[in-house]
Amino acid sequence: MTTLIVGLVLFLGVHSLSIVNEPLRNRLHASLGEAAYKGLYSLASLVGLLLIIWGYAAARMDPTVIYTPPAWLRHLAMLLLIPVFPLLFATYFPGKIKARLKHPMLIAVKLWALAHLLANGMLQDLLLFGSVLAWAVADRISMKHRSQRPIPTLPASKANDLIAIVGGLAVYVVTVFWAHQWLFGVAPV
């Protein structure tokens, strides 16, 4: 469990720098330069992610049950997950979805984490998905009080919403019926 916690602290810590101290983030970016800053940020994120994966997998070998969700919560979780991939796509294919929601990726992360909390009741699930949900909520709140940095996207287009919806739903179907089992050893259906 320690590896999972260290991974979460590192990964979410790096992603929280703008939330807790944007001036420090901006000073680091300015002093290191964009390439070095992004390189260190990416390296720390990758190490944190690998520790999360390793720690979560190890924790699954000796699970601690906190609660056992009823079957209907698993069905609700599957419904909550339907918009996740379209929202992720909408982040990089800007159209009306992105214009309306402003931060579709954070909404996707919150839905993903909440759905997994509803469907899983082990301690490692509460740590992983609860931490990510708390981070996404904090990040969204902080965005109301800090400057937005642009992310690379395709040019805005009316067709982008269709691409986001169709592409996102296709990834959802592949994930539910194949990739989740292949990647994580758990079949959602």
C-alpha positions, -999 to 999 in steps of 0.1 A, spaced: 0 0 0 29 23 7 40 22 -30 5 32 -41 4 61 -17 39 73 -27 28 71 -64 -4 90 -57 15 117 -37 41 121 -65 17 120 -95 -11 141 -79 15 164 -63 31 173 -96 -4 178 -110 -13 200 -81 15 226 -83 -7 251 -101 -35 244 -76 -15 251 -45 11 275 -57 8 288 -92 35 315 -87 60 288 -78 50 268 -108 55 298 -130 89 306 -115 101 270 -120 89 271 -156 107 304 -162 139 294 -145 142 259 -161 128 268 -195 98 251 -211 116 220 -224 133 212 -191 102 220 -170 80 198 -192 107 171 -192 110 170 -154 72 173 -150 67 144 -174 94 123 -157 79 128 -122 44 121 -136 56 89 -152 74 77 -121 43 85 -100 21 67 -125 43 36 -125 43 35 -87 5 38 -87 2 9 -111 27 -12 -92 13 -3 -58 -23 -9 -69 -15 -43 -84 4 -53 -52 -25 -41 -30 -50 -62 -51 -30 -93 -40 -39 -87 -3 -72 -67 -5 -88 -51 25 -126 -49 20 -141 -16 32 -176 -22 17 -193 -45 -8 -212 -25 -34 -246 -39 -44 -250 -51 -80 -271 -21 -90 -242 3 -82 -221 -15 -108 -248 -8 -134 -249 28 -124 -211 30 -127 -213 16 -162 -238 44 -171 -216 71 -155 -187 59 -176 -204 63 -210 -196 100 -214 -160 97 -201 -142 90 -234 -163 114 -254 -154 141 -229 -117 132 -231 -119 135 -269 -138 168 -266 -109 182 -247 -86 179 -278 -114 182 -305 -129 215 -294 -165 222 -304 -198 229 -286 -191 203 -260 -158 219 -249 -173 255 -252 -202 245 -230 -184 225 -204 -151 245 -204 -131 216 -188 -144 184 -202 -113 164 -191 -119 172 -155 -155 162 -157 -144 130 -174 -119 123 -146 -145 130 -119 -170 107 -136 -144 80 -140 -133 82 -103 -168 83 -90 -180 54 -111 -150 33 -99 -157 42 -63 -193 31 -67 -183 -3 -82 -153 -11 -60 -150 -13 -22 -115 -23 -15 -91 0 4 -68 4 -26 -98 15 -47 -108 41 -21 -72 55 -21 -68 56 -58 -102 67 -70 -109 88 -40 -76 107 -43 -81 113 -80 -117 125 -74 -106 149 -47 -78 162 -69 -102 168 -99 -126 187 -77 -98 208 -62 -84 215 -97 -117 226 -111 -123 249 -81 -88 264 -84 -93 271 -122 -118 297 -112 -90 316 -95 -60 312 -118 -50 318 -153 -56 291 -179 -27 278 -199 -36 267 -234 -34 231 -243 -27 218 -278 -59 210 -297 -72 207 -332 -88 239 -346 -124 243 -333 -150 228 -357 -186 218 -358 -175 183 -368 -153 179 -337 -183 171 -315 -193 143 -338 -157 130 -337 -156 132 -299 -189 114 -295 -184 87 -320 -147 82 -312 -153 83 -275 -181 58 -276 -161 35 -298 -133 35 -272 -158 29 -245 -171 -2 -262 -136 -15 -268 -127 -8 -232 -158 -25 -217 -158 -56 -239 -120 -61 -243 -94 -36 -231 -103 -34 -195 -100 -71 -190 -67 -72 -210 -52 -42 -192 -64 -47 -157 -75 -83 -155 -111 -73 -146 -140 -77 -170 -166 -49 -163 -194 -70 -179 
